[in-house]
């Protein structure tokens, strides 16, 4: 049996929090109609799809790279590292890996880069959904620890409100210090 793995990341654009990646192998009889690019789905539909993906996928992994690591190796390399970490968590290895974008992480399986793959490839869509929902949940939960920045609202993206809070309180432990924040 041939296994196709999709990989995508979430969180390149924020100025705070981790970058995450999902790696997913789906079964043939998966309800593909629930999938789309994670950014095109409402939060409610994304959450629903993530639950189905996690319960029905043949295998999945979610990789994390933390702000201090991003600051050391840059967001490009951090995104690739998150993909490697996600892929390494799979309990079954794929025959081929399809990665959203132009760059392929260093993994031990044949892989191809698919530009705009999150619009075309179901496994990449599933990976995108897992990466985004995991990251968003983490940012919401972090806001319970530090409520000064409103992370539950903007998930670390550089909104006007977020930047105002950074000016008011300074930057937090989870801000990416190598980014232009203020």
C-alpha angles and dihedrals in degrees: 000000000000119000122203117198123199121204129191137155137222130200107044093129104048123098092215138042135026131312111235135195133197128211117192139179111192129201121242092248097056122135093249093176090079091062129093137133104306091235091057094055125081115245090254093052091045092052091048092048092048091055091051092046092051093047098043107029118111086225139344140176135188119209125200133200115187129223094255089054091047089053091052101045104021128246096278093056091039090056091051091047091051088053091051090049092048092049092047090060094061113113090207123043120228128236089222134012124210114200126195112239136014102303133071124208118232103264134148096248134077107270137181130197115231116196108221088005090152087069096047115025120068095208090051090049090052091049090049091052093050093047094049097044093047092050094045091050090050092051091049091050092047088055087063088062097042114020097173096096105042094236089164088065104044102016091225098306115143098259121160089251092051093049090048090054090049090053090048099046105018120237122315134225091268097050116110101246093196090062125088098251106156 
